[in-house]
Amino acid sequence: MATYLFTFYCVFLIALFIVPSYITYKRTGINPFKFSKEETAINYVGKVYKIISAFAFVTVLLNAFLPSTMQYLVSIEYLVSETVVWIGLGLIHLAFLIIFIAQRNMANEWRIGIDNENKVNLITKGLFGISRNPIFLGVISVFIGLFLIIPNVVTGIILVCGFLVIQVQVRLEEEFLLSTLGVEYKEYLSTVKRWLL
């Protein structure tokens, strides 16, 4: 199970972030990674998210290949059960599907961060007609799933920090889209929820 989780996490990162970014770049000439070294709120969020992702990757790596080290991450024993693990696995696989479909909906509009340099086209079709942030919803589901599969203090911190950072990024992106798209985005706000409810 631990080796499978590591393999899944690697496939998740490659298939849902690296490959789509490369495809977008080849199609449009636009680098989808829009975080920079400038001292702005969105770039700070990007740095924090990279740290969170690194901790998640290392945790999954240790769990797969050095399981004895997991005792130092302070397991949350009352969550350790086969049923909880299966719920976690269900969540991360559902998240994969959600993000994959949402990226297909975005097509060449796929970005990581805020694109101040190129024309922004609002995507409202597919999953974006149900939630304004299906990809972030998927990422949060992965953090929850990881916590349920490996319930310890570190994965708990990853979940809480990841959730908070995504909440900040979503609001920064909303401000940007409001200032860029105006009425078009206001109408979208009035018809589609930020998450689901």
N, C-alpha and C positions, 0 to 999 in steps of 0.2 A: 504493500500500500504506500509506504513512504517513498519508494523509488518511483512508483507511478505518479505520485503527487509532484515530485521534482520534474519528471518528464513532462507532465501536463503544464506545469508552470513555465517551463522553457518554451514549449510549443505556444502557450498563451502569449508570451512576450514577443516571440518571433512572428507568429501568424497574425496577431492583432495590432501590433505596433510597428515593428521593424519593416515587415513586408508591405503593408498598406502605405507606409510613409515613402518607401522606395518607389512603389508604383505611382503614387501621386507626383513625386518628383520627376519621374521619367515622362509622365503624361503632360505635365504642366510647366516643368522647369522651376516650380516653387518648392522650397524646402519647407515641409509641413511642421518642423520643429521651430516654434516661434518664441521660445524662451531665449533671452540674451543675458549678458553680464551687466546690463544697466541696473541701477538700484531703483527698481520699481516694485510695486506690490505683486504684480503677476509673475515677475521673474523670481521674487523671493518664494512665492508659492511653488514655482517650478523646482527650485533648489530643495525645498523641504520634501516635495513629492519624490524627488530622486533618492533622497536619504531613506524615506519610508520604503520605497521599492527595493532599495539595496538591502535593508534589514529583512524584508520579507523573503528575498531571494536567498540570503545567507541562512535564514531560519529553516527554509525548506531544504536547502543543501545539507545542513547539519543533521536534520531529521532523517534524511535519506542515507547519508554516508558515515555520519558520526553520531548515531543515536544516543550514545552514552553522555554526550554533552547536553542533551535536552533536560537533564535533571537540574542543571544550573539556571534554566529559564523559568523555574517555579511553576510547575504544572497546576492547573485548576482542576483538582481531582473530581469534583462532583459533576463536571461536564464530560469526563472521560467515559465514553460508552460507544458501542458499535452503532447504535441508532443515531447518535449525534454526529458521528463520523459520516454516516450515509446522508444525513441531511446536509452536511457541509459539502460533500461531494456533489450532491444534486445542485446546490447553489452555484458552485464554481462552473459546472458544466452549463447550467442555464445562463450564467453570466457570459460565458464564451459565445453562446448562440446569440444572445441579445446584442453584444458588441459587434459580432460579425455582421449581423443583419443591419445594424445602425450604420456601420461603415459603408456597406453597399448602398444604403440610402444617401449617404453624404457624397459618395463618389469622389470627384476631384476637389470637393470642399473640405476634405479631411485635414484637420490641423491639430497640433498639440500646442496650446497656448493661444495668444491673441495675435491675429495677423493685421498689423497696422499698415502694411505695404500694398496689399492687393485688394481688389474689389471683393466685397463680402456678399454672397448670395444666400439668402435664408432658405433652409431646408425644412419643409413642413410635411413631407410625404413619409409613408411607411411608419416606423416606430416614432418618428418625430411628430406624428399626428396624435400620439398617445401620451408621450412624455417629451418635455423640452430637452431633457438630458439623459437619453437612454444609455449612452456610453458610460457616463459617470455612475448611473444606476448600476450598470454591470460591474464596474470597478468596485463599488461599495459592496456588492454581493460577493465578490471575490474575497475581500477583506473579512467579511462575516464568515464565509465558508472556510477560509484558512484558520480563523480562530476556533471554529467548531471542530475542525479536523485535528488541529494541534492546539488545544486549549491551554495556554500558559500566559504568564504576565507579558512577555514580549509580543505575542500575537495580539493580545488585548490592547497593548499600547499602539501597535500598528493599526488596528481597527479604529481606535478612537482618534488618533492623529490623522489617519487617512480620511476619515469622515469629516473632520473639521477642516482640513486643507481643501477638500473637494467643495465643501459648502462655501468657503471663501472664493475659490476659483470660479464657481458657478455665478456668484454675484458680481464678480469683476467682469466676467464675460457678458452678463446681462446689461451692465452699465455701458459696456462698449457697444453692444448691438443696439441698444436704445439710442445712443448718440449717433450711430452710423446709419441705422435703418429707419429710425423715427417711427412714423405711423404704422408702417408695415410690421414692425416688431411689436408695437403696442397691441395691435389686433391679434397677433399670435399669442401674446401674453394673456389676453382675455379669453382665449379659447382652449389653450392647452396648458395643463398644470406643469409646475417645475419638475415634479417627480411623477407621481401617478395620482395622488389624491390632493 
